[in-house]
Amino acid sequence: MGTTATEHSHCKVCRRVCGPDEETCSKTCARQLAARVRSRQMYTYLMVGLALFLVIVLAATFH
């Protein structure tokens, strides 16, 4: 029970072990992570835009 784990982190895509300052373990995983981040950003922008559109439509309807 005297063994200690070395400092490391896990890849955010495939969960493999990688260096302590790395987010991904390979270029493939880095590309997949970047695509996931872009997709989430686009979804967020779409939802904010939809909410603003609905607020404008409701304000114009009840004005």
C-alpha positions as CSV (number, residue, x, y, z in Angstrom):
1,M,0.0,0.0,0.0
2,G,3.0,2.3,0.0
3,T,2.8,3.1,-3.8
4,T,1.9,6.6,-4.8
5,A,0.5,7.7,-8.1
6,T,2.7,10.1,-10.1
7,E,1.2,13.5,-10.9
8,H,-1.0,13.2,-14.0
9,S,-4.3,14.2,-15.5
10,H,-6.7,12.4,-17.8
11,C,-7.6,13.2,-21.4
12,K,-10.9,15.1,-21.6
13,V,-12.0,13.1,-24.6
14,C,-10.9,9.5,-24.1
15,R,-10.0,9.6,-20.4
16,R,-6.4,8.1,-21.0
17,V,-3.6,9.2,-18.7
18,C,-1.7,12.2,-20.0
19,G,0.7,14.8,-18.5
20,P,-0.3,17.0,-15.6
21,D,-0.5,20.2,-17.7
22,E,-2.2,18.6,-20.8
23,E,-5.9,18.5,-21.6
24,T,-5.7,15.8,-24.2
25,C,-3.5,12.9,-25.0
26,S,-3.2,13.3,-28.7
27,K,-3.8,15.6,-31.7
28,T,-6.9,13.6,-32.6
29,C,-8.4,14.1,-29.1
30,A,-7.4,17.8,-29.3
31,R,-9.3,18.2,-32.5
32,Q,-12.4,16.4,-31.1
33,L,-12.3,18.6,-28.0
34,A,-12.0,21.7,-30.1
35,A,-15.0,20.6,-32.2
36,R,-17.0,19.9,-29.0
37,V,-16.2,23.3,-27.6
38,R,-17.3,25.0,-30.9
39,S,-20.5,23.0,-30.9
40,R,-21.3,24.0,-27.4
41,Q,-20.5,27.7,-28.2
42,M,-22.8,27.6,-31.2
43,Y,-25.6,26.1,-29.1
44,T,-25.2,28.7,-26.5
45,Y,-25.3,31.5,-29.1
46,L,-28.3,30.0,-30.7
47,M,-30.2,29.8,-27.3
48,V,-29.3,33.4,-26.4
49,G,-30.4,34.6,-29.8
50,L,-33.7,32.7,-29.5
51,A,-34.3,34.1,-26.1
52,L,-33.7,37.7,-27.3
53,F,-35.9,37.1,-30.3
54,L,-38.7,35.9,-28.1
55,V,-38.3,38.9,-25.8
56,I,-38.5,41.3,-28.7
57,V,-41.5,39.5,-30.2
58,L,-43.4,39.5,-26.9
59,A,-42.5,43.2,-26.2
60,A,-43.8,44.1,-29.7
61,T,-47.0,42.1,-29.2
62,F,-47.9,43.7,-25.8
63,H,-46.8,47.2,-26.6
